[in-house]
Amino acid sequence: MSTMTLSVPDISCGHCKMSIEGAVRPLAGIDSVEVHIDAKTVDVTWDDSTLPLATIVDAIEDQGYEVDGH
C-alpha cells in the first residue's frame, strides 16, 4: 500500500469533496480517500501494485480539478 497527500488548490467546498471522493473511491485498488477542504489536499491510500498514481490523478482532473505537481 502507498499513501500520499495530493495538493488540489481548487478545492473550496463540500461539492468539491463529494466530487473528488466519488471519482476516486470506486477505483480498483483504493483503500481510502479523504478530501480536506481547508487544507486543499486529498489523502489517498491505495495498492500501488494494481493502481498507478497517474490513474488517481486523472480521476481527480477529470472532475475539473488540477493536481499540483503531477
C-alpha positions in Angstrom: 0.0 0.0 0.0 1.0 3.6 -0.7 -0.2 6.7 1.0 0.1 10.2 -0.5 -1.3 13.7 0.1 -2.1 15.4 -3.1 -2.3 19.2 -3.3 -5.5 20.3 -5.1 -5.7 24.1 -4.9 -9.2 24.4 -6.5 -10.9 22.6 -3.6 -13.3 25.1 -2.0 -16.5 23.4 -0.8 -18.4 20.3 0.1 -19.3 19.7 -3.5 -15.6 19.5 -4.4 -15.1 17.0 -1.6 -18.0 14.8 -2.8 -17.0 15.1 -6.4 -13.4 14.1 -5.9 -14.1 11.3 -3.3 -16.9 10.0 -5.5 -14.5 9.8 -8.5 -11.6 8.2 -6.7 -13.2 5.8 -4.2 -14.6 3.4 -6.8 -11.2 2.8 -8.5 -10.0 -0.7 -8.1 -7.1 -0.7 -5.5 -8.2 2.3 -3.5 -8.1 1.7 0.3 -9.2 5.2 1.4 -9.6 8.7 0.1 -10.3 11.8 2.1 -10.6 15.4 0.9 -9.6 18.2 3.3 -11.4 21.4 2.2 -9.4 23.9 4.4 -6.0 22.4 3.5 -6.9 21.9 -0.2 -5.5 18.4 -0.1 -6.5 14.9 -0.8 -5.2 12.0 1.3 -5.2 8.7 -0.6 -4.1 5.2 0.3 -4.0 2.6 -2.5 -2.5 -0.6 -3.7 0.2 0.7 -6.0 0.8 -2.8 -7.5 -2.6 -2.7 -9.2 -3.4 1.1 -9.5 -0.9 3.6 -10.8 -0.9 7.1 -9.2 -1.5 8.6 -12.6 -4.9 6.9 -12.7 -5.9 8.6 -9.4 -4.6 12.0 -10.6 -6.6 11.5 -13.9 -9.8 10.7 -12.0 -9.4 14.0 -10.0 -8.5 16.0 -13.0 -11.5 14.5 -14.9 -13.7 16.2 -12.3 -12.2 19.6 -13.3 -9.6 19.9 -10.5 -5.9 20.4 -11.1 -3.5 18.4 -9.0 -0.3 20.3 -8.3 3.0 18.7 -9.2 1.5 16.0 -11.4 
